[in-house]
């Protein structure tokens, strides 16, 4: 499977994509390593995935405090604020 940069024919690295708020949502280097992030309106990363197979989902309260994180290895963390 091709990476996003390979599909687009990108040769200038690192390759980055940004959301409307200027947050990096995709990053890739010349070796084909990549990271994908979903960022909420206040800049918190709510989802992360990497080419190495690591990923997690986070939830935040209305003040931007992380209250829960679910990792792809089955680990779950709850935070008391």
N, C-alpha and C positions, 0 to 999 in steps of 0.2 A: 504494500500500500504506500502511496506517495504522501509526503508531507504537504502541508498547505503551500509552502514556499516552492517546493518542487512542482506542484500543479500549476502555480502561477509563473514559473520560470524566474523566480527571484534569485539574484546572484549577489546582492549587496546585503551583508549580514552585520549585526543581528537584524532580523526582520521582525517588525512589531506592528500590531494593530491596536487602535485605541477606541474607546467608547466616546460618546458625546461630551463627557466630562473630563477627558484627557487621561483616563486610567488605561493602563496597558491591559488588554484583554487577550492578546495572543503574542507569544514571543517564540522565536526559533533561531537556532544558531546554524552555522555552516555544516555541522556534523549531522543535522537532522533532529537534534534534541529540541523538544518544544514544550511549552507550558500554556495552558488555557485557563482563563479566569473569568468568572462572572462577578461583576461588581454592582452593588446596589447604589441607590441615589446619593448616599452619603459617603461612599468610598469604601465600604466594607466588602471584602471578598466573600461571597456566599457559596461559590463553587470553585474548586481548583482541580485540575487534572494535568498530569505530565506524561511525557512519552515513556518514562520509566515505569508507568503503571500505577503510580500513586495518585489518589484522589480523595477529596473530602467535600462535605456539605456543611455549611454553618448557618445558624439562625441567630438573629440579633433582636434585641428589644428596641423600643421606639427611641431610646437614647443612644443607640449605636453600640451597646454593650453586647458582646457575644454571650449567648445563653446556652448554646448547644452546638456540638460538632460531631459528625458521623463520618468516620474514616472507612475507606474501602477494605481495610483489614479486619473490620468488624468491631473495632474500638468505638465506643461512644463516650463523649464527655459532656457533662452538664455543669454549667457554671452558675453559682449563686452570687448575685450582685447585691 
